[in-house]
């Protein structure tokens, strides 16, 4: 039964109501909303792949779906093809890896007619859409959104870094989504890759035949072919599922990198596979680098995995980092805001400039409201308070909702009191939160304060709405906070 619902929801990214599912799957005729929801919830409530959101719709949790699947080739892999001149992307394409390569996206980012004529003859395809400078930003937005719905595979770090910089044009908060390098895939498949690693050379190694690498969009298609072959070889070695795949990749961790450090590989392995912020400190106690991740364990393991193409930043972290501080978070938004605050406070040596510039002006976004989010600790919730055009606050709370809660006078002062003085960081934090909330509005539980006459009513609304907050399936082992 769950497989039937899964297939239906995969075809409906907007989700479906309990009534719609009951009619389509259980063949109920005109069921009441209460009856339909009770029947569907009884089927799906213990399956982390399905989430019921505050807009009264069931949707697929794609991260849980990836972890549930046992066949590597069934995961949503997507090969990223990139044509660039030095660090400037000229053309990008995205191709599904299995069951057969399908072009998900292809676009020129510069006018190909400005290229030398001989390059135009080789790179341009009759199927290319006409280039439009006006549509460039929209194309990047579409490409960025597709990346975040899949598990992207890149030829090397340089191409991944160029794509990350490209996506930052439209989304300075481009998610720290997992990505994989073709060299890592080859290592898991026990395939010796050519040096230097080029797409053409690897394709010839795998298929013992020359390949045509002409049209710009074909670069992604060739990468998808190579990835599909490598994943098939992984499966032939008995590597089944994402956990086994990542365990194979972790064999590349170099234990020598931990010599003389105040943290160990075992401590990193004990971290939760959840959202969080981390910081590396040098011997003098200064922060070298502060970052965020959707999976603390995976991200920090990657810093100490051997590769022939590690960026200079990672090499410095390996050499100079002595201490590691971690802050598990209950949601991505909490991690985004916490990362921003820590970077601004500590000014780490290796961090780039903060993406959201602090500038004067009216804040964009939400009216007076409270966004309810999961907390990393059991029995706790996290709330984001927004006073329109004035202030933002992050407030953890106990989910017992005591009648004598100190939240009630705090809500009164924040939302019903006098105007709050804005600080220089408030604009940036409002922008960070607004961008994130805007892209997920239908999935969030939001208390609209303007609908209530008093702090007591707002608090009662929080109590009522809390049960609708979707709880992520989080591995909570090792949530100590500081190593």
PyMOL commands that set and color helices and strands:
alter all, ss='L'
color gray80, all
select helices_A, chain A and resi 2-10+18-25+33-44+62-68+72-74+112-114+117-123+133-149+157-167+182-188+199-207+218-236+241-252+255-258+265-269+296-302+312-320+332-346+407-416+424-439+441-443+449-451+455-466
alter helices_A, ss='H'
color red, helices_A
select strands_A, chain A and resi 50-53+57-60+77-85+88-96+102-108+151-154+179-181+276-281+287-293+323-328+369-374+380-387+391-398+445-448
alter strands_A, ss='S'
color yellow, strands_A
deselect
rebuild
show_as cartoon
